[in-house]
Amino acid sequence: QVQLVESGGALVQAGGSLRLSCAASGSIFSFTAMGWYRQGPGKQRELVATVTTTGRTNYADSVEGRFTISRDNAKNTVALQMNSLKPEDTAVYYCAADPSGTGSWTRWGQGTQVTVSS
């Protein structure tokens, strides 16, 4: 079973940038959708961004225009470029996979902490 491992989380000042990476232990070529979720302190986990095998992307309104998701099927990686970070972006960020594209996110990474200071 493909495992996902995130990296790149850090402490950053508001207005700064971070790039998160997700490395898969096997091929993600056939996974219809890959995505990033986050869970802030005292909040429910929320969807941040998704990307399909065809490159179609979708973003939460709160990150639209600031975050960019991408996937490299040849390298089995998914990235999340985060710019103009805000304190409210502070959360644990999780990489996830929806192999069938039906909204069933069945693969999850362990998460990486992003903290944005004001």
MDTraj code that builds the backbone (N, CA, C; nanometers):
import mdtraj as md
import numpy as np

residues = "GLN VAL GLN LEU VAL GLU SER GLY GLY ALA LEU VAL GLN ALA GLY GLY SER LEU ARG LEU SER CYS ALA ALA SER GLY SER ILE PHE SER PHE THR ALA MET GLY TRP TYR ARG GLN GLY PRO GLY LYS GLN ARG GLU LEU VAL ALA THR VAL THR THR THR GLY ARG THR ASN TYR ALA ASP SER VAL GLU GLY ARG PHE THR ILE SER ARG ASP ASN ALA LYS ASN THR VAL ALA LEU GLN MET ASN SER LEU LYS PRO GLU ASP THR ALA VAL TYR TYR CYS ALA ALA ASP PRO SER GLY THR GLY SER TRP THR ARG TRP GLY GLN GLY THR GLN VAL THR VAL SER SER".split()
xyz = np.array([
    [0.0838, -0.1183, 0.0000],
    [0.0000, 0.0000, 0.0000],
    [0.0882, 0.1245, 0.0000],
    [0.0546, 0.2184, -0.0858],
    [0.1342, 0.3399, -0.0971],
    [0.1243, 0.4215, 0.0303],
    [0.2392, 0.4635, 0.0804],
    [0.2441, 0.5500, 0.1978],
    [0.2870, 0.6889, 0.1558],
    [0.2377, 0.7886, 0.2298],
    [0.2659, 0.9282, 0.1998],
    [0.3445, 0.9902, 0.3146],
    [0.4475, 1.0663, 0.2808],
    [0.5302, 1.1307, 0.3822],
    [0.5461, 1.2779, 0.3466],
    [0.5016, 1.3641, 0.4367],
    [0.5124, 1.5085, 0.4147],
    [0.6424, 1.5634, 0.4726],
    [0.6847, 1.6756, 0.4185],
    [0.8001, 1.7477, 0.4716],
    [0.7867, 1.8946, 0.4333],
    [0.8663, 1.9769, 0.4992],
    [0.8706, 2.1183, 0.4629],
    [0.8036, 2.2115, 0.5613],
    [0.7345, 2.1567, 0.6605],
    [0.6717, 2.2434, 0.7578],
    [0.7763, 2.3177, 0.8405],
    [0.7395, 2.4382, 0.8854],
    [0.8340, 2.5203, 0.9610],
    [0.7612, 2.6357, 1.0269],
    [0.8375, 2.7129, 1.1033],
    [0.7893, 2.8381, 1.1605],
    [0.8295, 2.9501, 1.0652],
    [0.7323, 3.0318, 1.0275],
    [0.7587, 3.1393, 0.9319],
    [0.6807, 3.2630, 0.9731],
    [0.7315, 3.3789, 0.9380],
    [0.6615, 3.5035, 0.9693],
    [0.5490, 3.5280, 0.8695],
    [0.4495, 3.6010, 0.9152],
    [0.3400, 3.6376, 0.8271],
    [0.3943, 3.7094, 0.7037],
    [0.3375, 3.6748, 0.5893],
    [0.3841, 3.7298, 0.4630],
    [0.4895, 3.6454, 0.3945],
    [0.5400, 3.5477, 0.4657],
    [0.6439, 3.4627, 0.4102],
    [0.5886, 3.3496, 0.3255],
    [0.6790, 3.2634, 0.2818],
    [0.6433, 3.1518, 0.1940],
    [0.7018, 3.0213, 0.2469],
    [0.6344, 2.9133, 0.2129],
    [0.6833, 2.7786, 0.2425],
    [0.6411, 2.6881, 0.1287],
    [0.7198, 2.5830, 0.1098],
    [0.6844, 2.4815, 0.0115],
    [0.6806, 2.3468, 0.0822],
    [0.5633, 2.2866, 0.0832],
    [0.5466, 2.1537, 0.1412],
    [0.5608, 2.0490, 0.0317],
    [0.6188, 1.9373, 0.0681],
    [0.6339, 1.8266, -0.0256],
    [0.5732, 1.7001, 0.0328],
    [0.5217, 1.6178, -0.0546],
    [0.4649, 1.4889, -0.0165],
    [0.5275, 1.3837, -0.1067],
    [0.5969, 1.2894, -0.0452],
    [0.6608, 1.1825, -0.1204],
    [0.5835, 1.0529, -0.0998],
    [0.5505, 0.9881, -0.2096],
    [0.4790, 0.8608, -0.2022],
    [0.5766, 0.7450, -0.2165],
    [0.5477, 0.6363, -0.1444],
    [0.6364, 0.5199, -0.1480],
    [0.6174, 0.4365, -0.2739],
    [0.5146, 0.4658, -0.3503],
    [0.4886, 0.3962, -0.4744],
    [0.4272, 0.4905, -0.5760],
    [0.3811, 0.4341, -0.6834],
    [0.3277, 0.5159, -0.7921],
    [0.1955, 0.5818, -0.7554],
    [0.1854, 0.7103, -0.7899],
    [0.0586, 0.7829, -0.7734],
    [-0.0043, 0.8101, -0.9091],
    [0.0545, 0.7527, -1.0143],
    [0.0085, 0.7814, -1.1502],
    [-0.1405, 0.7548, -1.1662],
    [-0.1870, 0.6456, -1.1047],
    [-0.3274, 0.6069, -1.1221],
    [-0.4212, 0.6701, -1.0203],
    [-0.3662, 0.7456, -0.9264],
    [-0.4512, 0.8080, -0.8250],
    [-0.5213, 0.9291, -0.8870],
    [-0.6521, 0.9209, -0.8963],
    [-0.7272, 1.0255, -0.9623],
    [-0.7032, 1.1631, -0.9013],
    [-0.7031, 1.1692, -0.7699],
    [-0.6847, 1.2983, -0.7042],
    [-0.5851, 1.2872, -0.5895],
    [-0.5031, 1.3907, -0.5797],
    [-0.4149, 1.4089, -0.4660],
    [-0.4505, 1.5434, -0.4037],
    [-0.4289, 1.5534, -0.2727],
    [-0.4678, 1.6786, -0.2100],
    [-0.3932, 1.7076, -0.0822],
    [-0.4152, 1.8268, -0.0342],
    [-0.3631, 1.8710, 0.0954],
    [-0.4807, 1.9129, 0.1821],
    [-0.4786, 1.8635, 0.3049],
    [-0.5734, 1.9053, 0.4076],
    [-0.4940, 1.9739, 0.5176],
    [-0.5655, 2.0437, 0.6051],
    [-0.5005, 2.1011, 0.7229],
    [-0.5959, 2.0993, 0.8414],
    [-0.5364, 2.0985, 0.9585],
    [-0.6144, 2.1049, 1.0811],
    [-0.5471, 2.2021, 1.1756],
    [-0.6130, 2.3150, 1.1975],
    [-0.5614, 2.4153, 1.2885],
    [-0.6002, 2.3857, 1.4316],
    [-0.5391, 2.4567, 1.5261],
    [-0.5689, 2.4355, 1.6684],
    [-0.7175, 2.4557, 1.6975],
    [-0.7801, 2.3541, 1.7549],
    [-0.9204, 2.3636, 1.7898],
    [-1.0156, 2.3645, 1.6725],
    [-0.9659, 2.3294, 1.5549],
    [-1.0504, 2.3318, 1.4351],
    [-1.0635, 2.1929, 1.3748],
    [-1.1630, 2.1774, 1.2896],
    [-1.1777, 2.0521, 1.2168],
    [-1.0828, 2.0502, 1.0975],
    [-1.0514, 1.9307, 1.0536],
    [-0.9676, 1.9170, 0.9350],
    [-1.0434, 1.9714, 0.8145],
    [-0.9743, 2.0486, 0.7318],
    [-1.0368, 2.1073, 0.6142],
    [-0.9517, 2.0839, 0.4905],
    [-1.0210, 2.0768, 0.3777],
    [-0.9535, 2.0588, 0.2505],
    [-0.8918, 2.1908, 0.2062],
    [-0.7654, 2.1853, 0.1668],
    [-0.6945, 2.3051, 0.1230],
    [-0.6884, 2.3127, -0.0293],
    [-0.6441, 2.2028, -0.0902],
    [-0.6281, 2.2045, -0.2355],
    [-0.6243, 2.0624, -0.2891],
    [-0.6680, 2.0459, -0.4124],
    [-0.6618, 1.9157, -0.4786],
    [-0.6095, 1.9317, -0.6203],
    [-0.5529, 1.8228, -0.6724],
    [-0.5082, 1.8203, -0.8112],
    [-0.5369, 1.6817, -0.8673],
    [-0.5914, 1.6770, -0.9874],
    [-0.6245, 1.5499, -1.0496],
    [-0.5132, 1.5038, -1.1426],
    [-0.5305, 1.3847, -1.1976],
    [-0.4315, 1.3312, -1.2908],
    [-0.4222, 1.4163, -1.4168],
    [-0.5300, 1.4879, -1.4480],
    [-0.5289, 1.5733, -1.5673],
    [-0.4765, 1.7124, -1.5378],
    [-0.4418, 1.7367, -1.4101],
    [-0.3877, 1.8669, -1.3743],
    [-0.4898, 1.9689, -1.3291],
    [-0.6151, 1.9263, -1.3224],
    [-0.7177, 2.0199, -1.2760],
    [-0.7010, 2.0431, -1.1267],
    [-0.7040, 2.1684, -1.0865],
    [-0.6838, 2.2026, -0.9462],
    [-0.8076, 2.2683, -0.8865],
    [-0.8155, 2.2585, -0.7547],
    [-0.9254, 2.3204, -0.6813],
    [-0.8706, 2.3672, -0.5477],
    [-0.9171, 2.4848, -0.5036],
    [-0.8646, 2.5430, -0.3814],
    [-0.9761, 2.5886, -0.2888],
    [-0.9472, 2.5847, -0.1609],
    [-1.0376, 2.6466, -0.0640],
    [-1.0349, 2.7980, -0.0867],
    [-1.1465, 2.8616, -0.0630],
    [-1.1543, 3.0061, -0.0837],
    [-1.0481, 3.0801, -0.0031],
    [-1.0173, 3.0277, 0.1149],
    [-0.9245, 3.0971, 0.2045],
    [-0.7808, 3.0990, 0.1543],
    [-0.7470, 3.0108, 0.0586],
    [-0.6091, 3.0048, 0.0084],
    [-0.5990, 3.0364, -0.1399],
    [-0.7127, 3.0531, -0.2062],
    [-0.7139, 3.0827, -0.3491],
    [-0.6274, 3.2045, -0.3788],
    [-0.5374, 3.1906, -0.4768],
    [-0.4498, 3.3004, -0.5149],
    [-0.3210, 3.3086, -0.4356],
    [-0.3124, 3.2333, -0.3260],
    [-0.1907, 3.2345, -0.2434],
    [-0.1173, 3.1007, -0.2475],
    [-0.1918, 2.9926, -0.2579],
    [-0.1350, 2.8580, -0.2583],
    [-0.1445, 2.7982, -0.3978],
    [-0.0456, 2.7128, -0.4301],
    [-0.0467, 2.6413, -0.5570],
    [-0.0102, 2.4957, -0.5331],
    [-0.0969, 2.4066, -0.5798],
    [-0.0711, 2.2636, -0.5673],
    [-0.0212, 2.2105, -0.7002],
    [0.0690, 2.1138, -0.6932],
    [0.1203, 2.0514, -0.8149],
    [0.1548, 1.9065, -0.7848],
    [0.1585, 1.8268, -0.8893],
    [0.1976, 1.6873, -0.8725],
    [0.2941, 1.6486, -0.9829],
    [0.3853, 1.5593, -0.9492],
    [0.4819, 1.5068, -1.0455],
    [0.4685, 1.3552, -1.0408],
    [0.3947, 1.3009, -1.1368],
    [0.3697, 1.1571, -1.1358],
    [0.4970, 1.0763, -1.1598],
    [0.5911, 1.1326, -1.2296],
    [0.7165, 1.0621, -1.2574],
    [0.7986, 1.0457, -1.1294],
    [0.7898, 1.1455, -1.0422],
    [0.8659, 1.1409, -0.9170],
    [0.7804, 1.0977, -0.7984],
    [0.6507, 1.0773, -0.8235],
    [0.5574, 1.0372, -0.7170],
    [0.5567, 1.1380, -0.6022],
    [0.5475, 1.2629, -0.6383],
    [0.5450, 1.3689, -0.5377],
    [0.4309, 1.4666, -0.5642],
    [0.3887, 1.5307, -0.4572],
    [0.2890, 1.6362, -0.4635],
    [0.3430, 1.7521, -0.3801],
    [0.3289, 1.8709, -0.4292],
    [0.3814, 1.9878, -0.3588],
    [0.2710, 2.0898, -0.3343],
    [0.2925, 2.1694, -0.2317],
    [0.2024, 2.2809, -0.2025],
    [0.2886, 2.4037, -0.1776],
    [0.2859, 2.4953, -0.2729],
    [0.3581, 2.6213, -0.2585],
    [0.2660, 2.7200, -0.1892],
    [0.3104, 2.7715, -0.0765],
    [0.2278, 2.8622, 0.0038],
    [0.2954, 2.9991, 0.0117],
    [0.2298, 3.0994, -0.0393],
    [0.2812, 3.2358, -0.0373],
    [0.1895, 3.3257, 0.0449],
    [0.2417, 3.4402, 0.0825],
    [0.1640, 3.5393, 0.1590],
    [0.0952, 3.4740, 0.2785],
    [0.1718, 3.3998, 0.3529],
    [0.1151, 3.3244, 0.4643],
    [0.0596, 3.4166, 0.5728],
    [-0.0478, 3.3691, 0.6346],
    [-0.1151, 3.4433, 0.7403],
    [-0.1163, 3.3596, 0.8679],
    [-0.1287, 3.4238, 0.9825],
    [-0.1347, 3.3460, 1.1077],
    [-0.2448, 3.2398, 1.1064],
    [-0.3544, 3.2687, 1.0391],
    [-0.4635, 3.1721, 1.0336],
    [-0.4329, 3.0500, 0.9470],
    [-0.3190, 3.0508, 0.8785],
    [-0.2758, 2.9324, 0.8037],
    [-0.2046, 2.8321, 0.8946],
    [-0.1807, 2.8710, 1.0182],
    [-0.1164, 2.7814, 1.1137],
    [-0.1978, 2.6543, 1.1310],
    [-0.1335, 2.5403, 1.1079],
    [-0.2038, 2.4121, 1.1135],
    [-0.1057, 2.2989, 1.0893],
    [-0.1532, 2.1782, 1.1139],
    [-0.0827, 2.0603, 1.0661],
    [-0.1378, 2.0317, 0.9267],
    [-0.0484, 2.0182, 0.8317],
    [-0.0870, 1.9955, 0.6924],
    [-0.0649, 1.8485, 0.6575],
    [-0.1675, 1.7908, 0.5969],
    [-0.1661, 1.6494, 0.5620],
    [-0.1772, 1.6315, 0.4107],
    [-0.0973, 1.5422, 0.3596],
    [-0.1098, 1.4986, 0.2209],
    [-0.2068, 1.3815, 0.2171],
    [-0.2892, 1.3759, 0.1148],
    [-0.3881, 1.2690, 0.1061],
    [-0.4102, 1.2287, -0.0395],
    [-0.4584, 1.1064, -0.0553],
    [-0.4858, 1.0537, -0.1891],
    [-0.6274, 0.9992, -0.1978],
    [-0.6919, 1.0281, -0.3097],
    [-0.8243, 0.9759, -0.3416],
    [-0.8088, 0.8971, -0.4713],
    [-0.7694, 0.7724, -0.4612],
    [-0.7353, 0.6959, -0.5806],
    [-0.8479, 0.6846, -0.6839],
    [-0.9695, 0.6743, -0.6352],
    [-1.0811, 0.6511, -0.7266],
    [-1.1461, 0.7804, -0.7748],
    [-1.1123, 0.8914, -0.7119],
    [-1.1745, 1.0171, -0.7504],
    [-1.3194, 1.0301, -0.7083],
    [-1.3579, 0.9537, -0.6084],
    [-1.4974, 0.9555, -0.5630],
    [-1.5154, 1.0313, -0.4326],
    [-1.4093, 1.0972, -0.3887],
    [-1.4168, 1.1675, -0.2617],
    [-1.3776, 1.0821, -0.1433],
    [-1.3278, 0.9637, -0.1704],
    [-1.2810, 0.8747, -0.0643],
    [-1.1299, 0.8909, -0.0481],
    [-1.0933, 0.9709, 0.0487],
    [-0.9511, 0.9968, 0.0745],
    [-0.9003, 0.8840, 0.1642],
    [-0.8391, 0.7864, 0.1035],
    [-0.8036, 0.6627, 0.1734],
    [-0.6572, 0.6522, 0.2123],
    [-0.5753, 0.7452, 0.1626],
    [-0.4328, 0.7440, 0.1970],
    [-0.3999, 0.8769, 0.2640],
    [-0.3281, 0.8685, 0.3763],
    [-0.2944, 0.9893, 0.4504],
    [-0.1501, 0.9843, 0.4965],
    [-0.0865, 1.0999, 0.4971],
    [0.0445, 1.1120, 0.5575],
    [0.0305, 1.1415, 0.7059],
    [0.1440, 1.1569, 0.7716],
    [0.1428, 1.1778, 0.9166],
    [0.1285, 1.3255, 0.9527],
    [0.1458, 1.4127, 0.8548],
    [0.1298, 1.5561, 0.8781],
    [0.2613, 1.6287, 0.9021],
    [0.2611, 1.7566, 0.8688],
    [0.3762, 1.8422, 0.8937],
    [0.3245, 1.9757, 0.9479],
    [0.3915, 2.0268, 1.0509],
    [0.3443, 2.1466, 1.1211],
    [0.3893, 2.2733, 1.0494],
    [0.2930, 2.3613, 1.0246],
    [0.3214, 2.4946, 0.9725],
    [0.2729, 2.5949, 1.0758],
    [0.3626, 2.6816, 1.1193],
    [0.3275, 2.7850, 1.2163],
    [0.3639, 2.9207, 1.1578],
    [0.2655, 3.0090, 1.1527],
    [0.2865, 3.1428, 1.0971],
    [0.2726, 3.2433, 1.2111],
    [0.3807, 3.3148, 1.2368],
    [0.3795, 3.4128, 1.3453],
    [0.3422, 3.5508, 1.2922],
    [0.2755, 3.6268, 1.3763],
    [0.2312, 3.7610, 1.3343],
    [0.3352, 3.8665, 1.3646],
])
top = md.Topology()
chain = top.add_chain()
for i, resn in enumerate(residues, 1):
    res = top.add_residue(resn, chain, resSeq=i)
    for name in ("N", "CA", "C"):
        top.add_atom(name, md.element.get_by_symbol(name[0]), res)
traj = md.Trajectory(xyz[None], top)
